[in-house]
Amino acid sequence: MSKGFPQTLLDGFETLDKRTLATLRSTKQLGSFFKHLSEIQKEYLSKMGTLCTTFKQKKLPLLDFTVQAAMSALVTEMEGVFMCQNPFVEQLIALSKEVDTFVKEREKKQKLLMHNAHKITKDWKTQLDTLKKTKENYVKLTKDANAQQTAFTKKEADGTLKAKAKTDAETKLQQAKDKAKAAEDKYTEVLGKSNEMQAAHYETEQPNALREFQQFEEERITFVKDTIIKYVKNMDAIKLPEKWDKTMQNINSGANSISVAGDISSWCEQNATGVSVPEPILFESWDGTTKSVGSPSIRSSKPSDPAPAPASTTPLFKRSSEATSEEAPKPKRDNTPAATAAVVPGSNPFDDDEPAATPAAETTEKPKENSEDTQESGDSEGTRAQALYDYTPTNDKEMAISEGDVLFITEQDDSGWWYARMGDKEGFVPAEYVKLL
């Protein structure tokens, strides 16, 4: 089955604009041809009629009776031939007017089609611009909030924040996070609407408009075919020499060979845009990861390097095995801005709910076991996890891990750094580089 405009010309309205204007001009030339032909024919018949009339009015001297009779018959018969062609001239004029009327009506229709095409294209481009601006605002506000969170966490760890300064910083941080969360919600909303508009644009609006363009061209081609056939029929009504019969047969054969579907299909093959219905637009997170709306982040590669682990000489929290009666108990999570973690790649930086440690789906590849993992005591403390990527420490507070290592998470903190133990080694590891088992 041949493909038409809806299947081959998505995003091809500009190409169709040029085509339809050009084909209307060529159709108009057909009407001009008939008009000039009628004018020439009319002038020819007028002159031939004048010639015959003038000849008949002349009194020719010294003509033999039979010669005079023969010449008179010649003029009379020729005059009759010319007279019978007068209706044909009128038919040519009528054909010319039909073509002109058709073209004028089609020019109006072409403008309307392009107006509708430009409107749906403009609406879609406007939505894309809105989506772009909304995304840029979300990224900016989220990065700003992340920077404030990192700075606050560092100062809090250093113990340099006094009570009033801490309260002010917490207030500003919460405001920044609220703005970022609102921007993310708006981005999600606009993205959802954009995907709805995209589906409608490529699956309904454009195909419908392209279908109207195809019908427009099919009607024009059919009109040209019928007009030429009508010209032949008009000529057949006139008694013409055998040579003219052959000429009319050739013209008629050419008109009947016009294939509306064939011409449309051939042009589509030569001018196809190659555009198909696009996939839904993904949510582009501030850290470069993507996800579909309502689904978890989709990673195509290793996450970006996390922010450095806390540089204070005293860890932000103690492992339970190291706590003593003299030491303060392990910090409890609260709902103040200070307790909210710094943003980490691939997670929602403004979700105040502690995520449950759900077992990861089992993989077909068996995790790499460390010799230290065979120790029953000590390593069994905490939550078992597996390293997703290699990580090289940047200070003595961090622990090196390799992809596939099995370790135990003894403390999970919202800063994006978890305290882990692996055999006789322990230290901070980036949360994004491990998965809980």
N, C-alpha and C positions, 0 to 999 in steps of 0.2 A: 504494500500500500504506500503510495507516494506521500511524502510529508509536506505539510503546508506551512503557512506563516506562523501559527501558534507553536508548532514543534521546532521551527528552525530560526525564528527571528526574535527571540527574547532579547530585550534591550536593544532592538534594532529599529526604533522609530525614526531616527534621523535618516537611516538608509531608505526606509519606506517613504519618507517625505520627499526625498530626491527622486525616487522612482515614480511615485504617483504624479508629481508635477511634470516630469519628463514625458510620461506616457499620455498625459492629457494634452501636452503640446503636440505630440505626434498625431493624436486623434484629431486635433483641430486642423492639422495640415490636410487630412483627408477631406474635411469639409471645404477647405480652401481649394483643393484640387477640383472638386465637383463644381464649385462656383466658377472658377476660371474656365473649366471645360464648357460649362453652360454659356458663358459669355462669348467664348470663341465660336461655339456652335451657333449661337444666336446671330452673331455678326456674320458668320458664313452664310447662314440661310437667308439673312436679310439681303446680303449682297447678291446672292444667287437669284433671289426673287426679283430684285430690281433689274438684274441683267435680263431675266426672261421677259419681264414686263416691257422693258425698253426694246428688246428685240422684236417682240410681237407688234409693237406700235410703229415700228419702222416699215416704210413701204419700199420694198426692195425692187429695183427696176430690172426689167429684162430677165426675169426668172421663168424658167419653164414651169409649166403648170405642175407637173409631177415633182419637180425639185422643190418647188415652193410648198407643196403639200407635205413632203418629207421633212423639210426644215420646220414647218409648223408643228408637225407631230413630235419632233425632237424637243422643241421648246416646251410644248404642253406636258409631255411625259416627265421631263426633268423638273418642271414646276410642281407636278404632282408628287414627285419623290421628295422634294424639299419641304413641301407643305405637310407631308405625313410625319416629318421629323420635328415639327414644331412642338407637339406634345412631349416629346422626349426632352427637349430643352427645358420645358416647364418641370418635368420630373427631376432633372439634374438640379435645378434651382431649389426644388423642394427637399431633395436629399441634402444639399448644402446647408439649408436652414435647420434640418433635423440634427445634423452633426453639431452645428453651432449651439443650438438649444441644449443638446445633451452635454456638451463640454461646459457650458456656463453653469448648468445645474450641478455637474460633477465638481467643478471648482469650489462651489459653496460647500459641498459635502466633504471634500478633501480638507478644507480649512476646519470644519467641525471635527473631523476625525483627529487631526493633528492637535487641535485644542484639547480634546479629551486625553490624548496621549501625553501631552505636555503636563496636564494637570496631575495625572496619576504618577508620572515620573517626578514631578516637583514635590508632591506630597511625600513620596518615599525618600527623596533626598533630604527633605526637611526633617523627617523622623531620624534619619541617620545622623544628621548634624546634632540634633537634640541628644541622641544616644552618646555621641562622642563627647559633648560638653559635660553631660551627666557623669560619664565615666571619669573624665579628667578631674572633675570636682571630687569624686569619691576617692580617687588615688591620692590627690593632694592632701585632703583632710585626714585620710588614714595614715599617710606617712608622717604628717604633722603630729598626730596623736601618738604614733609609735615612737617618734623622737622624744616627745615629752615624757612618755612612760619610761623610756630607757634612761633619760636624764634623772628622773625622779627616783628610779630604782637604785641607780648608782649613788646618789646623794644619801638616800636612806640607808644603804649598806655602809657607807662611809661614816654615818652618824653625824653628819654635818648639818642636818636640818633641825632647827629649833621648832618648838610647838607651833607658834603662829605661822612661821614660814612653811611648815609642813601642811598646815590646814589650808593656807592659800594655794600651795602647789597642788594639793589634792583637789581643790575646787576647780582650778584651771584645767587640771588633767581630766576631770570628769566632764567638764564642758567640752573639751576637745574630743573626747570619746563619744559623747552624745552627738556632736555634729558629724563625726565620722560615721557613726551608726545610721544616722538619718540619711546621710549621703549614700551609704551602701543600700539602704532600703529603697531610696529613690532610683538608684541605678538599676536595682533588680526589677523595680516596677516598669521603668522605661524599657529595659531589655525585654521583658515579657511582652509589652505592647509592640515593640519593634519586631519581634519574631512573629507575632500575629499578623502585623502589617506585611511582613516579608512573604509569609505564606499566601496571604490574599493577593499581594502584588504579582507574584510569579505563577501562582496556580489558578487565579481567577481573573483579576483585572487585566493584566497584560494579554493572556490568551484571548479574552473576550474582545479586546481592542484589536488584536491582530486578526481575529476572525472577521471583524468588520472590514478591515483593510483588504483581506483576501476577497471577500464578497464584492467589495468596491472594484477590484481589478478584474474579477471574473465577469462582472456585468459589463465593464468597459470592453473587454476582449470580445464578448458575445455580441455587443452592439456593433463593433467594427465588422465582424463576420457577417451579421445580418444585413448591414448596409451595403456591403459589396455584392452580396447575393441579390439584393433588391435592384441594384444597378444592372446586373446581368438580365434579370427578368424584364426590366424596362426596355432594354435593348432587343430582347427576343420578340417583343411586341411589334417591332419595326421590321419591315421587309428589307433585309440587307443581303448583300452578296454572300456567297458561300464562304469566302475568306473571313468575313465578319463572324460567321457562325463558329468557325474554328477558334477565333480569338475569344469569343464569349465563353466557349467551352473551357478554354484554358483559365480564364479569369474565374469562372465558376468552380473549377477544380481546385484552384488555389484557395478560394474562400472556404470551401468545404473541408480542406485539409487543416484549417485552423483548429488547434486543440487547446481548449481553455485549461484543462487540468494539466496537460503536458507543458504548456508555457509556464504555468505557475510553478510546477514541480522543478523544471529546469532552472528557473531563476532562483528558487529557494536553495538548490544545491550549490549554485555559484556564489550566493550572498549570505549563506548561513552564518550566524554570529558565533555559533559554538557555545552559547550560554545555556546552561540547564538550571533547573530549580535548585537554588543553593541550600546547603544544610543550615539548621538553626544556628543563630549567632550565639557563641559561648560567652559566659560570664568571665571577663578577664580581671583576675584579682590584682590587687596593688603590687603583689610580689612577682607577677609574671605568670602565675599558674592560671589555668583555665578550667571551667566546669560548666556544665549545663545548668540552667536555673533549677534549683531544687535538688541538685545532686552533689555529692562530695567532689572535692577538687580532683582534677585529672592531671597527673604529673607525667611529663614526657621525658624528664631527665632528673638528675640529682638536684635537690633543692639548693638554693643559694646559701652561701656560708652564713651561719647565724651570727648575731652580735656576740662579742666576747663575753665569757663567763664573768661573774662578779669578781672584781679585783681586790676586794677587801681581804685583810689577813684572816678574818673570821668568817666562815661560811654563813650564808644567809639563814641556813637551818642546819641542825645537827642530825646525824643519823641516830635512830633510837638506841642502837647498841652502844653508842658513845655517850649518851646522856647520863648524867650523875644526879644525885640528889641535890648537890649544890648548884647545879646549872639550871637555868630557866627551862621550863618544859618546851617541847617542840612547838613552834608557832602554830596557832590555829588560823584557819582561813576565815576572814571576815568579809563584809560587803563594802568596805571603804575603798575609795579609789586606789589607796596605797597597796591594797592587797591584790589588785588586778595585775595580771602579768603583762610584760612587754609583748608586743605583737611578734609572732613568729611566722615564718613562711608557711603558707598552705593552711593556716587555721583562721578561724574567725577571731580577730583580736579583741572583740568586744562582747564575747559571750561569757557572762558572769557565772554560768552554770558549770560546775566541775564535770568534765567529761568522764563518763564511766569507762573503766578499762575493760573493753570487750576483747575477747580473744580474736586474733586475726585469723582469717580463713587459712586453712592448712594448704601449704603449697606442695607441689609434687616433688620438689627438691628438698631433701633432708637438710636442716640447718647444720652448719659447721659447728662441731662440738670442740670446746677447749679442754685441754687436759685438766685444768683447774676445776672444770664443771663437775668432775667426779667427786669432789669433796662434798660430803653430806652436810657438815656444819658450816655455818657462816654464809655460804652461797645460797642456801635455801631461804635465807631471809630476804624478803622483798618480792617484787613481781618479776617474773622471768620475761626477758625481752631478747630480740635479735637485732643486730646491727644491719641497717639497710645500705650503708655506704661507709667508705673509709673516712676516718677523721684523724687529723694530726693535731695534737694539743698546741695551744699558743702560749700556755703558762703552766706552772707546776700544779695548779688547782684542777686541771682538766686531765682526762684519761684518754689514751689512744684506743681506737677501735678499728677493726677491719670488717669489711662486708661479710656477713655470715656469722660473726662472733655471737655467742650466746652469753648474756650478762644478766645481772639482777639489779633492778631499779629499787633502791631503798627509800628514795624520796622523790616525789614529783612536785615541781614548783612551776607556777605560771610564768616565770621569767623566761621560759623556753630552755632552761638548763635543768637536767635531772641528775641526781647523785646516784652513781652506779658502782657496783662491785663486780669484778671479774677475776676469779682466782685470788691472787694476793695483791691485785691492783684495785684501786678505787679512785673516784674523782668525778668531776662534772662531765657530762656528755650532752651534746645538743639533742633536744627531744625529737626534732624532725629527722634525726639520723637513725632512729631506732623504732621498732614496733613491738608492742606488748604481745606476748604469746599466751 
